[in-house]
Amino acid sequence: MSMDRQIVIHQPARLEIGAGAAAKVGEWAEGAQRVLVLTVPVLADKVEMLGLPGRVEVFTEVPPEPDDRALAAALAVAAELKPDVVVGLGGGSVMDVAKLVSVLWDGAQQLPDVIGPDKVAQRLSRLALVPTTAGTGSEAGIRALVTNAETQAKMAVESGHMRADLAVLDPVLTYSVPPEVTAATGVDAMAHCVEAFTNIRTHDMIDGYARMGIGLVGRYLARAVADGTDTEARAGMMLASYYGGICLGPVNTAAGHALAYPLGTRLHLPHGLANAIIFPHVLAFNQPERPGKTAEVLDALGLPEGAGSQHVAAVARDYCERLGVEMRLSAHGAGESDLRGWAEEAHGIRRLMDNNPREMSVDDVEAIYRAAL
């Protein structure tokens, strides 16, 4: 039992769930005079669904893997507008940038000042987070990640001041997500749950959220991939993603996400796809240390039981491939000469690697990349 370990769970002050819930953002923001919406070009036409009051400025220049330069551009727009309300409408990258904008736009603190836990001084604007994919669960927590444009290293900021005042899980907003993106982000949501579930910092309460999230993925991900307008399946996946976001707070991820980060910064793969490619390999690597929990994961996904890491890797990879995820790194531009450098980089992400239940060397990381090639 791990209930004796102290943890803190941060969740949004208000959570709206259900088809059509996006319209609640405008009701919640009533009285705001200046609203900044952070999003991406393909989602700009969905801003109207929020019913926002006052002067609404829409910033769409948030890249899939935002770096400090992209954040600076968003902060410049916010500094001029001085928003009462900041809205993040999009995936995890958009929501992470929105969190940072809501606490940094006045310039009193710069990004380097707040990297790490509990360094943010204050919230400057009310914050609403509206996910349009079911993957990162960023709306559930208080952490934001951006990339250092020079070093390509991920920089993490964590603060209770970045807790959403409102989060909205509206499955209608995910109808237009393509099947391959639905699949990859859904596996990412599951990876958050699984990595917390098998973590050395595991906690009984977080295990509960993780089990619910994994179960929802097993029940609904294939349906959401097959029919993007299956409202029940889309809602189930949004809830799975949210549960995964809760798992990230007090427990966090482990080696899986550490190995995925170089694929995002070096190959420019979307975060969900990078994690989906790595997921079966790390699940299998950790199986000897977490045989019971690994068996639970396979059962929740409807995968056949079997002994040993090779079986786990094979059936988990087959699961992802059947969902339509291209699992070969070589198909995404990776070459064998890349692998050692990426392995050294991933191995150095100690804030995640140190959570892994089984010690992983640089050679082990390289072997996983080679198996995924």
N, C-alpha and C positions, 0 to 999 in steps of 0.2 A: 504494500500500500504506500502511496506517496501523498496521502492527504495531509500529512504533517508538515510538508514543505509549503511555505507561504508563497502565494501567488496573487497577482492583481489582474483582473480582467476589465479592460476598458471597452465599452460599447457605445454606439451613438446615443445621444440624449433622446432621440425620437426615431423610430423605425416604422416606415410605411411599407406594407407588403401587399401585393396583389395587382391583377390586371387593371390598368388605368390609374395606378397610384401616382404616376409621374405628375399628374395635375395637382397633387397636394403640395408640390414645391411652391407654387404661386400663392396658395393659401397661407402656407407657413411664412413666406417672405413678405406678406402684406405690410405696407408701410415703408418698405425699402425704397430709397430714392435712386441709388446707383448699384447696379448688379453687374458683376463680371462673370461670364460663363466661359469656362475653359473646356475645349472640346477638340475634335478633329474635323476636317472638311466634310467627310462623308456623313457626319452626324449633325451638321449645322441646321438641317431642316427639321430636326427633332426638338430644337430649342422652344418652338412654339407650343409644344405639348406641355411644357412646364408652367405656362400661364403666368410668367413673371411680371411683377409691377415695375414702375419707375423707368429710368433710363437703363437699357440693357445693352451692354457691349459684349460681343462674342469674339473670343480669341481662339483661333483654330490651329495655331502653329505648334502643337504639341506632338513631337515625334514618337514613334513606338518605343524607343529606348531613350528617354529624355536625358540630356546632359546639363551641366551647369550653364552652358550658353543658352539653351532653350529656356531654362528657368529664368535667366536674366532678362530675356525678351518678354516673358510673361510678367515679371515683376515691374518692368518699365511701364507696361500698359496699366497695370494696377496702380502704380505710384501716381500716374496722371489722373486716373479715374477716382481714386480713393473710395473703393466700393464699400457699401454697407454689408453686402452679401457677396460671397464667392461661391460659385457652383461648379463642381467637377462633373461633367457629363461625358462618360466614356469608359474606357478600360482602366486598368491599374495605373498606367503611366499618367493618364489625365488626372486621375484622382490624387495621385501622389503629388503632382505639380500643384494642384488646387490646395492641398493641405499646406504646402510650403508657402504659396502665395498668401494664404490667409494669415500667416504669422510674420512674414518678412517684408511686405510691400512698402513699409514706411522707411526702410533703409537703416533703422536703428541697429539691426543685426544683419550680418552677411552670412551666406551659407557656411563658410568655414567656421564661423562662430558657434554654429548649432549642431555640427556633426557629432553623433553620439546620443546618449540618452539624457533627457531632462536638462537641455541647455537653452531651450526656447524661453524667452522672457514673458511673452504675452500673446494673446489672440487679438488680431486687429479687425477682423470681419467675421460675421456669422458665416458658417460653412455648411453647405449641402453637398452630399455626394450621391450621384445617381449612376450606378453602373449600367453599362449597356452590353457587357459580356458576363459570362458566368465562369470566372477563373480566379482572379487574384484575391478577391475578398478584401480589397483595400478599404472599402467603405466601413468595415467592421472594426478597424484598428487605428493605432496612433503612430504608425511608422510610415516613412516615405523614403524612397530610394531614387537617387539620380546618379548619373555617371560623370566622373571627372573627364572632361574632354581631352585632356592632355595625357593622362595615364591610363584611361579606360577602366579605372577601378570604380566599383560601386561605392557610393557614399550613403550611409544610412543616418537618418534623423528620426528620433523617437521622442515624443512629448505628448503629455495629456492635453496641451493647448491645441493639438491637431485632431482632437476627437471631433467627429462630425456632430453638429447640432441636429442635423436631419440626414438620414439615409433612406433611400427609396429602392425597393426591389420590385420593379415592374417588369414582368416577363414579356410584355408587348414590345419593350425596347430592344429585346434580343431576337425578335422574329427575323430580322434581316441579316443576322450573322451567318456567313456561309458555313456549310457543313464541316469543311476541314478546319475552320477556325473554332467552331463549336466543339469539335472533337478535341483539339489541342488544349483549348482553355479549360475544358472539362477535366482532362487528365491533370492539368496543373492544379485545379481545385482539389482533386483527389490527392495529389502529391503533398499539398499543404497538410491535409489531414493525416496521411500516412507517415510523413516525416515527423510530425508531432507525436503520433501514436507510437512510433518505434524509437523515439529520441531518448537520450540518457537523462533528460530533464522532464521526462513524462510525468503527468499528474492525472490522478483518477478522474477529476472533473473534466479536464481537457480530453481525456480518452473518450468520455461520453460524447462530446461534440464531434470528435474525430470519427467515432463509429457511426454516428448519424450521418455525417457528411459522406463517408465512404458508401454507406448503404444507399443514400440518395443517388450517388453516381451510378452504382450498379443497377438501380431501378430505372433511371431516367436518361442517362447520357445517350445510349443508343437510340432511344426514341427521339430525343431532341435533334440528333444528327439526321435521322431519317425524315423527320418532318419538323421544319423550323417553326411552324405555327401551332405545334402541339403545346397549348398553353400550360397544361399540367406538367409536362416534361420540362418546359422552360422554367416554370416556377420552381420545380424541384431542384433544378441545377443552380438557380440563383440562391436557393437556400443552402445547398451544398457548398457553394462558393463562400457564402457568408460564414458558415460554420468553420470552414478552412481559415478564414480571416481571424476568427476568434482564437483558433489554435496557434496562430502566429504570435500573438501577444506574449503570453507568459511562458511559452515553450519554444516557439520558432521552428524553423526548418533545420536541415542538417546537410549532409554531403550532396544530396540530390540537387539542391539549389546552388550549392557552391560550384558543382560541375556545370550547371546550366549557365551561370553568369558569363563565362568567357564565350559561350556560343552566342549570347546576345550582343556582347560588346565587340567581338572580333568578327563573327559571321553575320551580325545584324539580324539574327533570327528573332522573331517575336518571342516574348518571354514564355508564353504558354507552350509554343512549339518546342523551344529548347528544353523545357522541363518534361514534356511528353517523351521526347527522344531518350532522355536520361533515365526516366522513371523505372522501366523494367530492370535495368542493369543495377541500379543502387538497391532496389527492393531485393534483388537476388543476392547481392553482395552482403547485405545485412541479415539475410535469412538465418545463418547459423547462430547469430546472437539473439534473434527474435523469432524463433520458429513458430510459436503459438500465435503471435500477432500477425505474422506473415500469412499463416493459414487462414486467419480470420479475414484478411484482405482478399485473398483469392476466393473465399466462399462468398463474400459480399458481392463480388463481381461476377459470380456464377462460373468461375474457372475451376477446372478439375484439380483435385488434390493430387499431391505427389511429393516425393522426397527429394531434397537437395536443391542447391542453388540453380543448377542448370534447368531443372523443370520450371522453377519460378520464373527465370529469365525468359524461357521459351513461351510459356503461356501468357505472361504479362505483355510481352512484345506482340504476340499474335493478337491479343485483345486490342492493343492500340492500332495495329495495322488494319484490323477489321473495321475499326471506326473511321478509317481513311487517313490516318496520320502517316506521312512519309518518314519512316524511322531511320533511314540511312543518312548519316552525316555527309557522305560523299555526294549525295543528291542535292545537298544544300551548299556545296562549294568547298567543303573541307577536304584537305589533303593530308597524307600521312606525315608530312614534314611539319604540320601545324601542331600535332598532338602533344609533343613533349612540352612545348612552351605553354600550351593551355593547361596541361596537367600541373605544371609548377605554379601557374597562376591560381588555379582552383584550389590546390593544396594549401596555398597561403591565406585563403579566406577562413581564418581560424574562428571567427565569431560563429560560423556555421559548421565547419568541419569538426570543431571540438564538441559539438552536440551529437555526433554520429555514434551509434551504439557499437560500431566496430572500427578499430583504428584503420585508417586508409593512408597508405604511403603514396608518394608521387608515382611510383611504378604501378600501383593499383589503379590510380586515376587514369594513367595513360592506357592501361589495359582496358578499362571501361570505354574510353574514347575509341580505342581500336575495335572493340567489339561492336560499337555503334557505327563504325565507319561504313 
